[in-house]
Amino acid sequence: MSDEFLRSMELLVKDAEETADIAARLGAQVVALTVCVDAMRGELLSMQCLEASRQFRAAIEDVMAILDDQLLPREFHAELLDKTNDLISLLAHVR
């Protein structure tokens, strides 16, 4: 095998490891934020949850409008929409 091929393989493995690390960190952030929202939801009054939901919806619409112009995988948009709906649902189920 050529040195160039071996170097390409080394870079590929390094890139895969870095990508896995980034994905793991993003996954951890999602878990932490979801648990945080769920914990806060239990302490908020119904009207506070409704207002938080309204503000969240407005902000996420702005973000989605910006991201629509970006070349991101279909899975990104699907996951963003799915997680957004999960968080809105969490806010809707108040005590």
N, C-alpha and C positions, 0 to 999 in steps of 0.2 A: 504494500500500500504506500501511496505517496505521502510525503509530509503534508502537502496541501490538503489531502483528503482527511488525514488524521486531525489536522488543525480545524477543519470544517466540522468534524464530528465533535471535537471538544467544545467548539462554540455553540453547537446545537444543544449539547447536554447542558452547558452553562445557561443558555437562554431558557431551556425548559425548566431548569431549577429556579431561575429568577421568576419566571412566569408562575410557577407553582407557589412560590413564596408570596407573590403579589396577590394571587387568588386566595390564599389562606388568610392573609391580612384583611382583605376585603370581606371575606366570609366572617371573620371574627368581628369586624366592625358592624356588619349587619346583625349578627347575634346580639351584640352589646346594645345597639340602638333599639332593636325590637324589644328586648327585655326592659330597657329603660322606659320606653313608651308604655309598655304593659304595666310596669310598676307605677308610673306617674298617673296613668289612667285611673287606677284605683283610688287615688287621692284627689282627683279633680271632681268638681261638681258637674252635673249634666250640662249646664250652660257653658262651662269652661271647655268641656270636650267638644261641644258643638262649634264654639269659636275657634278652637285649635284645629278642628277638622276643616273649617272654612278657610282658614289661613293656609293650612297645608295644601289643600286643593288648589288654591290660587298660586302658591309658590311652585307646586309641581307642574302646573300647566305652563308657567313661564319656563321652567327647566326643560320640559318636553318640547316646547316651541323652539328653543335654542338647539336641542339635540336632534331635532328632525332634520336639520341642515348638515349634520355630521355623518360621516360614513362609519357607522357602528354596526356590528352584527345584529341581525334580526333578533337573536337570543337576548341581546342586551336590552332592547326595547321591550321585549316580552317580559323579561325578569323585572325591569323597572315598573312596568304596569302592574304586574302581579304583586310585587312588594308594596307598591302604592296602595293597591286595593286592600291588602292585608292590614296595613297601618290605618287606613280609613275605617276598616271594619273594627279594629281594636278600639278606636276612638268612639265608634258608634255604640259599643256595648258597655255602657256605663252602669254604675251601681244604682 
